[in-house]
Amino acid sequence: MRQNEENDHPFCRRWRCCENILEYFLRNNQITTEDGAEITWYHAANHKAQMNEALKSTAHMIEADVLLPSDGAEHSQPIMAHPPETNSDNMLQEWLTEVTKSNKGIKLDFKSLAAVEPSMMLLENMKRHLKRPVWINADILPGPNGNSKVIEAKPFLDIVTSFFPDVTFSLGWTTGWHPEKVNEGYSWTMVKEMEYICNELSQPVTFPVRAALVKQSCSQLLWLLKKSNRYSLTIWTGKNDNYSIEDLLYIRDHFDKNQVFYDILEPQNHEFKQAIGIKVNL
């Protein structure tokens, strides 16, 4: 089986990649303690201009979106773009070449299963340069108000694991937010379904959860994190979501600091970090 071959091969043991995020940045003296709130993010570093800006920024982690171009060619190479875009001035190959020259962590977000295997093949070619946090993200289950298409969990997990048995998975739910009505949180059914999928895995798993939906889902998410010390949350925010700094402080008070990351937009990010005493590099 390919996964065992990967694990047993001496080359792969020598070039074990995909490091733990907090250990990596602590060792590099880029954070001062094992606190997920210290990690900073640069979003949608897809086009070359955004990628270059991200590389010059103080962000620890660079997030970008991967898909196959719309030309329909049989051997299309993955590009860096977020739907509805279908073309880009940046190929994944070029993106990886530039980002791996830095000491930044990588988060790749997949919106289609078709892009996963060709992307993993490119990543595999860069394996010796991946001694850093590498997170692979996909929404694999429908969540509160979620109507986007999910990526089928089993083939996605199988493909990624066959190439990278020690990668960090970022596995989420599709969600929506409606300012005019009461927004339900993550239900027991949703978190139990996610745990059913993830308890079979050996990798670290972070669950991206929408900030505006966390407070009403506190019991469910606490239950989920208690299921394994491999689990964490990544709090993210929609551009027009209605939530308060108090909501973020509530999360901070109820969850372990080394189990929650905050990938949130400005100005709330600055206000939140200020409220908890973390210096923000602008």
GULOTOR-418904 format. One record per residue (C-alpha): y, z, x negated. Coordinates in steps of 0.001 Angstrom, whole numbers, plus 500000, padded with zeros to 6 digits. Example, Ala and Ser with C-alpha at 12.3 -4.5 7.8 and 13.67 -1.06 7.14 Angstrom:
! residues 2
        Y        Z        X
   495500   507800   487700
   498940   507140   486330
END
This chain:
! residues 282
        Y        Z        X
   500000   500000   500000
   503388   499074   498640
   504934   502546   499023
   502228   504161   496874
   502551   501411   494308
   506287   502078   494169
   505758   505811   493697
   502970   505514   491121
   504504   502829   488965
   505881   504404   485737
   508985   502181   485871
   509858   503587   489292
   509327   507170   488163
   511577   506536   485208
   514301   504974   487352
   514128   507384   490280
   517239   506514   492231
   519208   507735   495207
   520422   511223   494321
   521225   514191   496535
   524878   513876   497514
   526084   517437   496868
   524103   517863   493623
   525395   514537   492289
   529103   515176   492902
   528839   518806   491744
   527243   517675   488491
   530026   515114   488020
   532634   517852   488644
   534015   515925   491622
   533465   518802   494040
   533564   522555   493358
   530860   523910   495689
   527954   522772   497895
   530215   522111   500859
   529908   518868   502824
   533585   519079   503813
   534554   518395   500178
   533005   514915   500282
   535500   512145   501099
   534809   508693   502509
   536233   505178   502465
   535339   503160   505549
   534632   499464   506111
   535014   498436   502459
   533718   495007   503401
   536140   492341   502218
   536989   492160   498531
   540486   493595   499065
   539129   496672   500885
   536293   497063   498373
   538746   497026   495460
   541007   499508   497249
   537988   501779   497848
   537005   501617   494179
   540510   502669   493122
   540646   505472   495726
   539614   509114   495301
   536812   508706   497874
   533382   509922   496797
   531421   507664   499164
   532067   504014   500006
   530808   502830   503398
   530359   499155   504238
   528608   497007   506847
   525870   494505   506123
   524794   491527   508223
   523476   488010   507844
   526054   485206   508157
   526260   483075   511294
   525355   479782   509601
   521705   480194   510629
   520379   479091   507234
   516785   480120   506609
   517477   481984   503352
   520909   483359   504128
   522121   486087   501792
   523525   489308   503310
   527296   489553   503587
   529729   492422   504064
   531213   492299   507565
   531381   494321   510782
   530661   492659   514145
   532233   490712   515782
   532956   489175   512349
   530158   486881   511180
   531590   485698   507858
   533074   487373   504796
   534551   486689   501369
   532079   489233   499961
   528321   489001   499538
   526198   492147   499291
   525124   491034   495807
   528753   490896   494610
   529574   494163   496391
   526717   496013   494688
   527628   494597   491284
   531167   495969   491583
   530397   499301   493253
   527645   500214   490783
   530170   499935   487937
   531811   503044   489461
   530438   506561   489968
   530834   506398   493751
   528098   506908   496311
   526970   504095   498627
   526503   504021   502393
   525313   500755   503930
   525463   500363   507698
   523068   497905   509349
   523685   496408   512772
   520651   494088   512725
   517079   494367   511543
   517140   490856   510062
   519572   491916   507317
   517517   494904   506154
   514731   493375   504042
   516891   490851   502119
   519352   493682   501463
   516616   496006   500174
   515447   493249   497832
   518946   493020   496364
   519159   496800   496066
   515788   496881   494350
   517114   494491   491688
   519914   497016   491046
   517588   500024   490998
   518430   501196   487494
   522131   501391   488533
   521470   503431   491675
   521343   506923   490191
   523826   508040   492822
   523729   508942   496530
   522510   505954   498566
   522611   506290   502357
   521156   503677   504681
   522549   503827   508218
   521487   502455   511601
   521764   503499   515242
   518141   503734   516337
   518447   505473   519742
   520742   505232   522777
   523108   508202   523014
   525888   509473   525311
   527580   506499   527037
   525897   504240   524479
   525547   500608   525450
   525407   498879   522043
   522109   497419   520888
   519937   499788   518876
   517899   498828   515811
   514180   499299   516361
   513314   502467   514462
   509802   501877   513109
   510309   498518   511357
   513688   499663   510028
   512270   502875   508549
   509140   501141   507235
   511084   498398   505433
   513564   500769   503803
   510880   503296   502794
   508673   500601   501261
   511488   499803   498817
   513162   503220   498469
   511017   506236   499289
   513802   508621   498175
   516819   507101   499933
   518853   509190   502418
   518576   507890   505966
   521604   508089   508248
   520096   507739   511730
   522317   507774   514760
   522636   507226   518467
   524789   504552   520090
   527682   506285   521854
   530761   505612   523948
   533888   507593   524778
   535885   507452   528029
   539244   509266   528028
   539477   509377   531848
   536205   511194   532519
   533996   514061   531381
   531945   512895   528412
   528441   514304   528253
   527141   515370   524842
   523837   514707   523073
   521111   515770   525507
   517890   517638   524731
   515959   514429   525390
   518087   512569   522820
   517709   515149   520033
   513988   515693   520695
   513350   511962   520566
   515199   511787   517243
   513239   514731   515827
   509968   513104   516941
   510860   510057   514824
   512240   511964   511826
   509599   514664   511409
   507262   511959   510099
   509663   511109   507277
   509848   512726   503841
   513411   511605   503012
   516647   513482   503658
   518125   512479   507031
   521724   512844   508148
   522581   512383   511820
   525976   510751   512437
   527451   512454   515504
   530706   511763   517285
   533217   514612   516849
   534384   514518   520475
   530788   515057   521679
   529599   517785   519304
   531022   520949   520914
   529198   520282   524187
   525979   519577   522220
   526069   522585   519894
   522753   524139   521029
   520920   520827   520778
   522276   519957   517321
   521683   523467   515929
   518083   523201   517167
   517728   519810   515465
   519052   521015   512090
   516754   524052   512155
   513738   521731   512334
   513993   520750   508662
   516015   521568   505555
   516088   517779   504990
   518466   517366   507958
   522268   517313   508061
   525064   516097   510346
   527816   513608   509535
   530745   514089   511897
   532578   510831   512630
   535464   509940   514918
   536301   506968   517094
   539803   505591   516712
   540925   506571   520228
   538758   509656   520756
   540378   512758   522137
   539342   515839   520141
   541153   518695   518426
   541170   520359   515026
   539819   523410   516906
   536717   521333   517772
   536175   520636   514062
   536730   524309   513183
   534197   525250   515879
   531637   523012   514155
   532596   524542   510807
   531976   528051   512152
   528613   527316   513768
   526825   525169   511168
   525939   525725   507509
   528576   524247   505176
   525994   522359   503107
   524552   520714   506224
   527664   519058   507650
   529746   516143   506307
   533073   515081   507836
   533816   511373   507886
   536959   511614   510013
   540161   509645   510376
   543711   510625   509465
   545767   512600   510340
   542990   514930   511594
   541150   514789   508275
   544184   516110   506383
   544892   518801   509014
   541265   519921   509071
   540971   520143   505276
   544247   522064   505160
   542988   524495   507810
   539827   525277   505820
   541586   525443   502455
   540292   522231   500848
   542789   520286   498779
   543241   516686   499920
   543898   514000   497306
   546090   511368   498901
END
